Amino acid sequence: MSALLQRHASLLVFLAVLLFWECACRLAHIPEYIFPAPSLIWRSAAEMGLQRWLEHVTATLQVALIGYALAIALAIPLAIAITRSQLLSKIIMPWLVVIQSTPIVAVAPIIVVTLGAGLLPRVVITTLIAFFPLVVSTALGLASVPAELVELSRSLRATTSRQYWQIRMPFAVPYVFSALKVSITLAIVGAVVAEFVAAEKGLGYLILFATSSFKVPVAFAALALLVLCSLLLYGGVQQLHKRLFPWSQSTPA
């Protein structure tokens, strides 16, 4: 019995929170436009229809996944370049810190004005948000290889490229996947921020539209879907790590 409780502890706590939420809203007679009960959120979501929800989810995931893929394509080569050259590191790292320190929410309207109101600015915003953890964590993993392994590869006359692919990159795998898991959730955040600024569909757009129309249950339903999407994508990256690089699971990142 205790083992069963431990296995399903998270689910039981989640159900208990939903029950408490439902009872509190009903007993306190909280208006739905302030804080709706879970049953009302479910009913409002059902009234919208599956097709409309799929359109909004697809729009958000499209922006998030394209921005995420672009962040990976830019971050990993850049991390390799930073660790290979101290000069590049001194030039690039301050700019990366400046980009990360700049509030993307404040810059997003400028990006939309500059690039237009299509898909491109939303992808750029998402990439900027998901980009930094990948660069920093990958560079850290590449630079954390034990010095004796590097010296051994040099004594065997291994080229720099071979040293990176056969020693540094395998050692950096846990660091890379730790960053990938963080960045996939940030990509969802980036897509939502972009949809707040300029979009005609998407879960972020739906939350903004629903709250402005006092359709708070719909906004809560969209928020729940965003959380679900983040959890599923995070789990997908985690499973990819386990299947492709099982040997690196026990390595601390």
C-alpha positions in Angstrom: 0.0 0.0 0.0 2.8 2.4 0.9 4.6 1.6 -2.3 1.5 2.3 -4.3 1.1 5.6 -2.5 4.7 6.6 -3.2 4.3 5.7 -6.9 1.2 7.8 -7.4 1.9 10.5 -4.8 2.2 13.3 -7.4 -1.1 12.3 -9.0 -2.9 12.1 -5.7 -1.7 15.5 -4.6 -2.8 17.0 -8.0 -6.3 15.5 -7.6 -6.4 16.8 -4.0 -5.5 20.3 -5.1 -8.2 20.1 -7.8 -10.8 18.9 -5.3 -9.9 21.7 -2.8 -10.0 24.3 -5.7 -13.4 23.1 -6.8 -14.9 23.1 -3.2 -13.4 26.5 -2.4 -14.8 28.1 -5.5 -18.3 26.7 -4.9 -18.4 27.3 -1.1 -17.0 30.9 -1.4 -19.2 31.7 -4.5 -16.2 33.1 -6.3 -17.3 34.7 -9.6 -16.0 32.9 -12.7 -14.5 36.0 -14.2 -12.2 36.2 -11.1 -11.2 32.6 -10.3 -13.2 29.8 -12.1 -13.7 26.3 -10.7 -12.0 23.4 -12.5 -15.4 22.1 -13.6 -16.2 25.4 -15.2 -12.8 25.5 -16.9 -13.4 22.0 -18.3 -16.9 23.0 -19.6 -15.7 26.1 -21.3 -12.9 24.2 -22.9 -15.3 21.6 -24.2 -17.6 24.3 -25.6 -14.8 25.7 -27.8 -14.5 22.4 -29.6 -11.5 20.2 -30.4 -10.8 21.7 -33.8 -10.3 25.3 -32.5 -8.0 24.0 -29.7 -5.9 22.1 -32.2 -5.5 25.2 -34.3 -4.2 27.2 -31.3 -2.0 24.4 -30.0 -0.5 23.8 -33.5 0.3 27.5 -33.9 2.1 27.7 -30.6 4.0 24.5 -31.1 5.1 25.5 -34.6 6.7 28.7 -33.3 8.2 27.0 -30.3 9.7 24.0 -32.2 11.1 26.1 -35.0 12.7 28.6 -32.6 14.0 25.7 -30.5 15.6 24.0 -33.5 17.1 27.3 -34.6 18.5 27.9 -31.1 20.2 24.5 -31.2 21.6 25.0 -34.7 23.2 28.3 -33.5 24.1 27.5 -30.0 26.1 24.3 -30.3 28.5 25.5 -33.1 28.9 28.8 -31.2 29.8 26.9 -28.0 32.4 24.9 -29.9 33.9 28.1 -31.3 34.0 29.7 -27.9 35.8 26.8 -26.3 38.3 26.5 -29.2 39.4 30.2 -29.2 40.0 32.4 -26.2 39.8 35.5 -28.5 36.3 34.5 -29.7 35.2 33.8 -26.1 36.3 37.3 -25.1 34.5 38.8 -28.0 31.3 36.8 -28.0 30.5 36.1 -24.3 29.9 39.8 -23.4 27.4 40.1 -26.2 25.7 36.9 -25.1 25.4 38.3 -21.6 24.0 41.6 -23.0 21.4 39.7 -25.0 20.4 37.6 -22.0 20.2 40.6 -19.7 17.9 42.5 -22.1 14.2 41.9 -21.3 12.8 40.1 -24.3 9.3 41.2 -23.4 10.5 44.8 -23.9 12.3 44.1 -27.1 9.6 42.0 -28.6 7.5 44.9 -30.0 10.6 46.4 -31.6 11.4 43.0 -33.3 7.8 42.8 -34.6 8.0 46.4 -36.0 11.3 45.6 -37.6 10.5 42.2 -39.1 6.8 42.5 -39.6 3.9 40.6 -38.1 4.4 37.2 -39.6 6.0 34.0 -38.4 9.6 35.3 -38.5 9.5 37.7 -35.6 7.8 35.1 -33.3 10.5 32.6 -34.2 13.2 35.1 -33.6 11.8 36.0 -30.1 11.6 32.3 -29.2 15.1 31.6 -30.4 16.5 34.5 -28.3 14.8 33.2 -25.2 15.9 29.5 -25.7 19.4 30.3 -27.0 21.4 31.4 -24.0 21.2 28.2 -21.7 22.3 26.0 -24.6 25.4 28.1 -25.4 26.5 28.4 -21.7 25.8 24.8 -20.7 27.4 23.3 -23.9 30.5 25.5 -23.5 30.7 24.5 -19.9 30.5 20.8 -20.8 33.1 21.1 -23.5 35.5 23.0 -21.2 35.1 20.6 -18.3 36.9 17.6 -19.9 39.7 16.4 -17.6 43.0 17.9 -18.6 44.7 14.5 -18.7 42.4 13.3 -21.4 43.2 16.3 -23.5 46.9 15.8 -23.0 46.5 12.1 -23.9 44.8 13.0 -27.2 47.6 15.5 -28.0 50.2 12.9 -27.2 48.5 10.6 -29.7 48.5 13.4 -32.3 44.8 13.6 -32.5 43.5 16.6 -34.5 41.4 19.3 -32.9 38.3 18.1 -34.7 38.9 14.5 -33.6 39.5 15.7 -30.0 36.2 17.5 -30.0 34.1 14.7 -31.5 35.6 11.8 -29.6 36.4 13.3 -26.3 34.9 16.7 -25.6 31.4 16.2 -27.2 30.7 12.8 -25.5 31.8 14.3 -22.2 29.5 17.3 -22.8 26.4 15.2 -23.6 24.8 15.4 -20.1 25.4 19.2 -20.1 23.9 19.6 -23.5 20.8 17.6 -22.6 20.3 19.5 -19.4 20.3 22.7 -21.4 18.0 21.1 -24.0 15.4 20.3 -21.3 15.5 23.8 -19.9 15.4 25.4 -23.4 12.4 23.4 -24.6 10.3 24.9 -21.8 11.8 28.3 -22.5 10.8 27.9 -26.2 7.1 27.6 -25.1 7.6 30.7 -23.0 9.1 32.5 -26.0 6.3 31.5 -28.3 3.7 32.8 -25.8 5.5 36.1 -25.4 5.6 36.4 -29.1 1.9 35.7 -29.4 1.2 38.4 -26.8 2.8 40.9 -29.1 1.7 39.8 -32.6 -0.4 36.8 -33.5 -3.8 35.8 -34.8 -3.8 32.4 -33.2 -2.0 30.4 -30.6 -2.5 29.7 -26.9 -0.8 32.9 -25.9 -3.0 34.9 -28.2 -6.0 33.0 -26.8 -5.1 33.9 -23.2 -4.8 37.5 -24.1 -8.0 37.6 -26.0 -10.0 35.6 -23.4 -8.9 37.8 -20.5 -9.7 41.0 -22.4 -13.2 39.5 -23.0 -13.5 38.4 -19.4 -13.6 34.7 -20.5 -11.3 33.7 -17.7 -12.2 30.0 -17.8 -11.0 29.8 -21.4 -7.8 31.5 -20.4 -7.2 29.0 -17.6 -7.9 26.1 -20.1 -5.3 27.6 -22.5 -2.8 27.9 -19.6 -3.4 24.3 -18.6 -2.7 23.2 -22.2 0.5 25.3 -22.2 1.7 23.5 -19.1 0.8 20.1 -20.6 2.7 20.9 -23.8 5.8 22.0 -21.8 5.7 18.8 -19.7 5.3 16.6 -22.8 8.1 18.3 -24.7 10.3 18.1 -21.6 9.6 14.4 -21.2 10.3 13.9 -24.9 13.8 15.4 -24.6 14.4 13.3 -21.5 13.4 10.1 -23.3 15.6 11.0 -26.2 18.5 11.4 -23.9 17.8 8.0 -22.3 17.5 6.2 -25.6 20.4 7.8 -27.5 22.9 8.2 -24.7 22.0 5.8 -21.8 25.6 5.7 -20.7 25.5 9.4 -19.8 22.5 9.2 -17.4 24.6 8.8 -14.3 27.0 11.6 -15.2 26.2 14.8 -13.2 25.4 17.9 -15.2 
